[in-house]
Amino acid sequence: MAHIEFFKTRGAESMKEQIETALKFYGLIEQLIIDEGLEDAALTVFDLEDIVAKIPGIDDNLAIAITQLASNNGKEYVSAHEIRARAKEFTQRVFKMTYCMYLMHREMITLEDILNLGLVDQSLLADEFRAMMDKKEA
């Protein structure tokens, strides 16, 4: 039953929340673009910012931050399709990290193996895993 125990861990719950949040975030941005009738348009960052700014209660700074995150930090053009692809890419990276955590939980692989083989994007590693590696190296 070790596999069931893993999915109740804080790490697994955190990864699940990241995936759900990313899908919701990118889904909302994509829907805003579609609602504007621009699903096939090549939008500039400024176009996307104008669309996001129409959300009730949003201020300019938040609209800019959301736009930068959704538009790949200033890429010249973005489309609804690219937003969808970005969501899929992010969720695949997080899923890969979750699977590696599961393998670690089952003691089939170590964090050192994951890092040495480059199995996951290190930016996705939780602080406690980094701290664990620092302790191991010390």
N, C-alpha and C positions, 0 to 999 in steps of 0.2 A: 503494500500500500504506500510505498515511498513516493510514487508519482502523485497520489492524491494529496499527501502532506505538502509537497512542493507547491502546488497551486493555491494553497492556503497561506503561503508565506507572504511577508510584506513586500519582498522583491517582485514576486509574481504579480501581486495585486498592483504594484506600482507600474509594471510594464503594461498590464491590461489597461490601466487608466491612461497611460501615455498613448496607447493605440486608439482608444475610444476618443480621447480628446483631440488627437490629430485628425481622425476621420471626421469628427464633428466640425472642427475648425475649417479644414479644407472644404468640407461639404457645404458649409455656410457661405464661404467665399465663392465657391463654384455656383451656388444657387443665386447669389446676388448678381453674378455676371449673367446668368441665364435669364433672371427676372428682368434685366435691362435689355434683353434681346440681343446680347452681344456674345453668345456662346461660340461663334465661329470667328470673332474678331481678334485681331492682334492688338492687345491693349498695351498702352504704355503704363509705366508705374503711376503716372499722374492720372490716367484714366481710371485705373483701379482705385487709387486714392479717392477720387471723386465718388466712385460707386460706394466704397466703404463709408465715406463721410455721410452718406444718406441714412445710415443706421440711426434710429432715434436715440438721443442721449449720448452719442459718441462725440468726444472732443477731437480737435485737430491733431494733437500729439498721439492719441491712441489710434486714430485713422492712419497716420503715417507709420506707426509701429506695426500695425496689422498688415499694411500694404507691403512694408519691407520684408516681413516674415513670409507672406504669401507669394511675393514676387521674386523669391530667390535673391534677396538682398540687392536689388537694383538692376536685375537683368533688364535689358532694354525693352523687350516685349514679353507679354504673358498672355495665355489664353485659358479658357475654361478647361481644355484638354490638358494643358500643362499643370494646372492646379490639381487635377485628378491624378495625373502621373506622379506629382510630387507627394501626394498623400499616400499613394501606393508604395512609393520608394521608402518613405519614412516608416510606414508600418512594417514593411519587410525587414528593415534594419532592426527595428525594435523586436520583432518576432524572432529574428536570428539570435539576438541577445538573450531573449527569454529562453529559447531552446538551449543555448549554451549554459544558462543558469540551471536549467533542469538537469543537464548532463553533469554539471558540477555537484548538484544536490545528490545525484545518484552515484557520485564519486567515479564517474566514467572519464572525466576530464578535469584538469585543474585550471585555475585562472591563469597560471603561467603558460599553459598550453594554448589557451585562447589568445593571450597576448602575443606569444611567439609565432603563432600561425596566422595572426592577423584575421581571425575569424569574425571579429566585430569591430565596429567603429569605436575607438576608445572614448570618444566624447559621450557615448551612451552608457559607459560604465558608471555605476553609482559610486558616490564618495566612499561608502564603506568598503567596496571592492578595491578602490585605489589605496585606501588606508591599509587594507589587508596585505596588499602587495608590498607597501612600504615597510610594514612590520616584518614581512618575510625576508626582504632584502637586507634589513638592518641586523 
